[in-house]
Amino acid sequence: MCYAVYLRRWILPNWGKLELRDVRTIEFESWLRRPPLAKESCAKIRGVMSVLFNHACRYEFFDHNPIRLVRQGAKRKAAPNILNPDEIKTLIDGLASENGHWFCSLRRLDYDRTFRHSFGTLPKANGEDVKTVQELLRHANSRITLDVYTQAVNSNKRAAQSKVVRMMVSNVGQKVEEKYPQTHQ
């Protein structure tokens, strides 16, 4: 179960010793801002805690769910950093010469997320299909791959925008003489 990690790592150590009646909405909401996690992860922690309270209410151990009123957005604060292939090579070469274990060093330097986002974005930008990228990243579904781990690359965005403009305005990119031949004779 993928949410068991949130339960073991965050909820039980911080809230496991309290009785249900001692959990307060504002206290949980302010605690939820402290962990060094992405907003989406905090939203999942909130969701797990809310499900626990819903089950407690269902089995009549408790009469209300204080987590229902906790405000927590899942939208990310900023787009993740995406490294280009040269930056990835420089980073790996530098770390490999440091100790020979570059992946462990990426985790230690907290580059593993950046590396993963880059690894999701670059194949997609090079035309690989979503299913291939999803399986390389070992995601359960392609929605996670597309919504979380891939970003549109600027050159691809410009190319797509140019295609749309050319479709809408037929004479974009033509010389003035070609657009209006009768005025330049």
N, C-alpha and C positions, 0 to 999 in steps of 0.2 A: 504494500500500500504506500503510495507516494507521500501521503500526508502524515505518515507515522513519524517521519523525520521532524516535522514541525511540532508534533506532540512531544516526542522524546527530548528534542534539543531546546525548545523554547517554552512550551506551555507547562509541562510537568515541573521543570526546575524552578519556575517562577510562580506558579499558581497551584501546584499539586498538593501543598500542605494546607491550603485554605478550604474551608467549607463553602458550599455553594452560596449560602446567604452572605458570605463575607466578600464576594466578588462584586465590585462596584463599577458601573459604566465608565465614569470619568477616570477612575484609577486605571482601568484596563486600557482606555483610550490613550492616556498619557504614557503608560508603559509601552504601548505599541509603537510609539515614536522613537523610543530609545535604541532598539536593536539595530545594528549596522546592516540592515537588509534593504533590498529593493522594495518599493511600495507594493508591488505585486505579491511578494513573499509575505509582507505584513498583512495584506488582504487575505491571503490563504490562512495565516495564523488566526485571524479574526473569524474566518469561515469555519475552521475546525472547532474553535471555542464555541461558536454559535451552535453548531451541530450538537456538540456535547450538551449544551443547555437545552436544546430542543428535545433531545432524548430524555433528559432528566425530567422535563415537563411532561412528556408523553407518558412516562412511567410513574408520574405523580410523585417524584422525589422533590420537585420544586414547582412553584406556580408561575414563574415568569422568566424571561430570557433577558438579562441585563445587557448582553452583547448586541442584541438587536438594535440598540440605540447608539452603538459605537460608530463614529464616523471614520471611515478609512477608505480612501480612494486607491485604485489599483493602477492609475495612469503613471507611467514613469516620469521622473523629474526631468530627464534630458535624454536625448538619443545617445546610445553607447558609442564609444570610440571604435572606429573600424580602421585597422591597420592595412596598409597596402602591402603587396608581396615583398617589396624591398625592405619595408620596416620590419616585417615578420622575420625575414632572413637575417637582418642586422641584429635583431633582438636574440634570435636563437643562436647565431654565431657567437655573440658576446657572452651569452649564458653558458654555452657549451665549452667555451675556452675557460670559463670561470671554474666549473666543477664537473663538467661532463654529464650532468643530469639536468638538462634544460627544462623538462616538463615540471619537475619538482620546484625548480627555481621560479617558473612562471606562477605556480600556486603561491609560493612564498612572497613574491612581489605583487600578488593580486592581479596578475595579467591574464589569468586563466579565463575570466569572463570576456575580456577584450579579445583574446585569441579565439574563443568560441564564436563570438559575434562576427569576427573577421572571417572565420572558417565557414560560417553560414552565408555571409554576404558575397564573398568572392566567387564561389562556384555558381551561385545564382546569377551574379552579374555577368559571368562568362557563358551563360546560356544553358547551364545544367538544369534539368527538370527538378521540380520541388520534391518529388518522391525520392530521388537520389540524395539530395541534400538532407532530407529528413532522416533517411536511413544512416547516412554518414554521421549525423549528430546524435543518432539513436533516440530520436523523439518518438513519442507514442502516436502522434498525429501531425499532419502537415500544417495545421493551424498554428501550433507552437512555433514551428520552423519559420513560417511566414510572418506571424505577428510579433514574435519576440526576437528571433535571432537573425533575421535578414533586414537589411536597409537598402533603400534605393540608392544606387551610386549616382553621383552628380552627372557624369557623362551620359549614363543611361537615361536620366531624367531629361536632360537637354535634347537627346536624340528623340525621345518619345514626344516631347513638346513640339519639336520641329516637324515631326510627321503629322501631328494633329493640325498644326498651322498650315502645312502644305495641303492637307485634305480640305481644310475650310476655305483657304484662299488660294485659288488655283495659280496665280501668277507670282507667288512669293519666290524670290531669288532670281527673277528674270531681270534683264537690263531694261532700262526705261524705253529704249527703242523697240524692244520686243513687246512691251506692254501696250505701247501707244504708237504703232508704226505710222499712222497718218500724220502725227505732229512732228515727226523727225525726218521728213523727206526733203 
